[in-house]
Amino acid sequence: MTVSDRDAATTEIENELTLLSRYHVHAKRAGFQLDRSAYLLLGRLELEHPLSLKQLAEAFRLDISTINRQIGALLRLGLVERVLDPDGGIARKIEATALGLEQLHADRTLGRVGVERVVAEWSDHDLGELCRLLTMFNGGIEGLEGSAWPRARRTR
């Protein structure tokens, strides 16, 4: 691939990622219970828990005040709770509640159904390739940031 071809490809990828972000943000949210920040926070707490506000702020690369505000909203809704640090630290940590995980799983199911509608006619090979390439792309971002995002183990 020439430099010009590579530039054209990366320009097209950037445009497609912008469209993907737009489609995701503007997707019909009928039936979804969680806003984007709640979904992301609960997803992280499901895979790695409990976490301190500082750990969450570092994971999301946000100010601790922003995370504190978002966690405060989740606390009021009963989706997370403060728990003792299992390592004996003084600060309380944050953990998803059963209700929080229930809503996360319900929204994840709705999201998966939406993806399944889009890829219903795709071959198994194409579906696997998209999964592989998205994982590699996100891994590249995590490598540049120096921070890997935890992932659930695949069941297939």
C-alpha positions, 0 to 999 in steps of 0.5 A, spaced: 500 500 500 502 506 498 503 512 502 497 515 498 493 509 499 494 509 506 492 516 507 486 515 503 484 508 507 485 512 514 481 518 512 475 513 510 476 509 517 476 516 521 469 518 517 466 511 518 468 511 525 465 518 526 458 515 522 459 509 527 459 514 533 453 518 530 449 512 529 450 509 536 449 516 539 442 517 535 440 510 536 433 509 538 434 508 545 427 505 546 427 500 552 434 502 554 434 504 562 441 506 562 444 513 560 451 512 556 455 514 562 451 509 567 452 503 562 460 504 561 461 505 569 457 499 570 460 495 565 467 496 568 465 495 575 462 488 572 469 486 570 473 489 575 470 491 582 470 494 587 474 500 585 475 507 588 473 513 585 480 515 583 481 508 580 474 509 576 477 516 574 484 514 572 480 508 568 475 513 564 481 519 564 476 523 567 476 528 573 475 525 579 469 530 580 466 528 574 466 521 576 464 523 583 458 526 580 456 520 575 457 515 581 453 520 586 447 519 580 448 511 580 448 511 588 441 515 588 438 510 583 441 504 587 445 501 581 452 502 585 453 502 593 459 503 597 463 498 600 469 496 604 475 496 601 477 488 601 484 490 601 483 493 608 484 501 605 481 506 609 477 509 603 470 506 601 470 503 594 464 502 589 461 496 587 455 495 582 448 492 585 444 487 583 439 492 580 445 495 577 447 489 573 440 487 572 439 493 568 446 493 565 445 486 562 438 488 560 441 494 556 446 489 553 441 484 551 437 490 547 444 493 544 446 486 542 439 485 538 440 491 535 447 489 532 444 482 530 439 486 526 444 490 522 449 483 521 443 478 520 445 477 513 453 477 514 457 471 513 460 468 519 467 469 516 465 477 516 462 477 523 468 474 525 473 479 522 469 485 524 470 482 531 477 481 530 478 487 527 475 492 532 478 488 538 485 489 534 483 497 533 481 498 540 487 494 543 491 499 539 488 505 542 489 501 549 497 500 547 498 507 545 494 510 552 498 504 556 492 502 559 488 495 557 481 495 558 478 489 562 474 484 557 469 478 559 472 472 557 468 469 550 463 464 551 464 461 544 
